[in-house]
Amino acid sequence: MESAQDGALKELLCGATAALLQLCLTLPDLNAKLHRGDMWVISQAQARLLVGGPFQRLIDVGAGDGAVTAQLAPLAREVITTETSGPMAARLRERGFPCLQTELPAAGFTHDLVTCLNVLDRTSKPLALLRRLRELLTPSGVLLVGVVVPWRPAVLQRAGLTSAPNEALPAAVREAATYEQSAAALAT
């Protein structure tokens, strides 16, 4: 059994290691290597209530380590993921999810469920990503986008730095101050 002192020392060492590694890795890469940073966005029951199902094909864009994908996977017969982080893509494959390591998935294949959760505000090309998400949908497909509002984008870089995206969403989205204003502007 680990003592409180041992646990505190372990946390201190982990934090110091993370600070050093962040000099040469992005936060997603670092989280993948340290097996931390699982996201909790939606449960299987919540997703089923929100989008229905069953679906034939799901693509989870920017799937991270696959914790959320695991909640969504039972809704579809076929699941594919995308991820820009090499270490996160490896974690997805370890979990059994096929992964394309790319920022913008190739058009051509369509899916009746497309998910993009907590990615839009972290990409340098949010407009291009939104266009591609629409191209990935079948005519009757469902797009599930999750984003923190109010809109405050920050593209993650090495050394814990962030930068503004290369593309800007419309002023109504950028200038919205409340949850309601942001949600309405994003939907529009």
Salt bridges, closest charged atoms under 4 A:
ASP65 OD2 - ARG91 NH2 3.78
ASP65 OD1 - ARG95 NH1 3.70
GLU78 OE2 - ARG57 NE 3.84
ASP121 OD2 - ARG122 NH1 3.84
GLU135 OE1 - ARG132 NE 2.77
